[in-house]
Amino acid sequence: MTPEMSFECLLVTPDPAVFATMETLLQDYSIATKVCAYPSRAASMLEDGSTDLIVIDLESEDSTQFLRQVATRTRQKPTVLGVSANDCVAPGVHVILRKPVTLYAGDLCLREAYSRMVHEYRKHTRFAVMERVEAVDNEHRSVPITVTNIGEGGVGITSVESLRIGCILSFGLRLPELANQISLQARVLWTRPYGAAGCEFAHVSPFDLHLLHAWLESRYRFKQTVIV
């Protein structure tokens, strides 16, 4: 999901009652929905990687095989809401909704799934920055870097210097429209031959973390839901 788009759901069920109730609720949450009756046909609908939520009837034939396919995706994995007549535990299912499905029960489960989707979206979303800064590594060497993007979990950077995985870079960063510079310590998680690297935050002071979260929050754009 991009900052200007609504979440997207793949609803997989041959049950008309489940379809009718869940479609109504998904519309209330402003979640765009694709529908497929059978799991065996649903896997191809995940190929574009835009699905944030899967609502699947666990009593459908091939539902287990479909969930295994979802689990093997290397890209960001969607939240899975399983619909079942009993409290069965299915691998890869985050929320269980019991049949018969009612608007009240469906809303409770969808709220839980929605909260997880928002958390996952925030964790993986990055915003472009392109700010050149002078960092200091944990051996007190000066390392010029360009911060290319930032999110709740870390930053993307480029550098002409060779960066060692695991090293910690300390630097100040001035974000667009933010008056105060924030101080960050970031640990290098991966590098690429062309100079790009991905970092997780190793330490951010509570004050600077508050500034960062407020800045990120001002840029998230969730489509307004009917449910509050």
Secondary structure, 3 states (H helix, E strand, C coil): CCCCCCCEEEEECCCHHHHHHHHHHHHHCCCEEEEECCHHHHHHHHCCCCCCEEEEECCCCCHHHHHHHHHCCCCCCCEEEEEECCCCCCCCCCEEEECCCCHHHHHHHHHHHHHHHHHHHHHHCCEEEEEEEEEECCCCCEEEEEEEEECCCEEEEECCCCCCCCCEEEEEECCCCCCCCEEEEEEEEEECCCCEEEEEEEECCHHHHHHHHHHHHCCCCCCCCCCC
